[in-house]
Amino acid sequence: MRAMTEGFVELGRVLRAHGVGGAFIISAHTENPAVILEGAGLELWSPDGLTRREAKGLKGRLAAQGIIAKIPGVARREEASALKGWRLFMPRSHLPPLPEDEVYWADLLGLSVETSEGRLLGRVERLMEAGASRLLLVVTDTRGRENLIPFQAEFIADLDLAAGRLVIDPPAGLLEYFTI
């Protein structure tokens, strides 16, 4: 599934309930997770995308495991647990424009990843920080195995968001242990 849906951008996903008072943990798909706490027009979408819920009044704080968040109307652990797997979206129109050589992390989710030789590696599941680097977690289409690929300009041969494709030119040895 592509991260951009009907003019919305996926910013994160609810991982689990936190505590007993209706709080939950969000895994952010953004370089700066604090943008979620400042966001307007936020919506939670069920995993199947059929049910939407406004996340108006979302409050929270950054924590090691993600964002610990709370929204009005969710007051108990059971209610927060029911949100597990729900995705957090913001209208694209609420996001500031980026310079031409930058992309929103959310736009990378779901992209097909292949090498410049045409070898299909899988789909981008998520991004993560690793010190000074960013890594793509790529899940193979055949067995669901996870592999990490550096997301660095020198390894990117082509990025075509409209086609849903990321072509990489990996450094020697990177794919030696890549499992498909």
URLINQUI-V936908 format. One line per field, one symbol per residue. ss: DSSP state (@ for helix, = for strand, . for the rest). phi: phi as a letter, one per 30 degrees, with the letter a starting at -180 (. if undefined). burial: + if it has 16 or more other ideal C-beta (glycine too) atoms within 10 Angstrom, else -. Layout:
ss = ???
phi = ???
burial = ???
This chain:
ss = ...==..===========....======.....@@@@@....===......===....=====..=====......@@@@@.....=====@@@..........@@@@...====....===========..=======......=====..@@@=====....====.....@@@@...
phi = .ddcbhicbdclbddadbiccjdbccddcbdceddddcdcidbccdedidcbbdcdieblbdbedkcdbbbejccbeddddddeidccbbdeddcddcdecbbdeedddiddcbdddjddckbdcacbdbidccbccccdddbidcbcbdcbedccdabbdddibbccbddejddecdcc
burial = --++---+++++++++++---+++++++++--+--++-+--++++---------+--+-+-----++++++--+--+--+--+--+++++-+-----------++++++-+++++-----++++-++------+++++++------+-+++---+---+------+++-+----+--+--
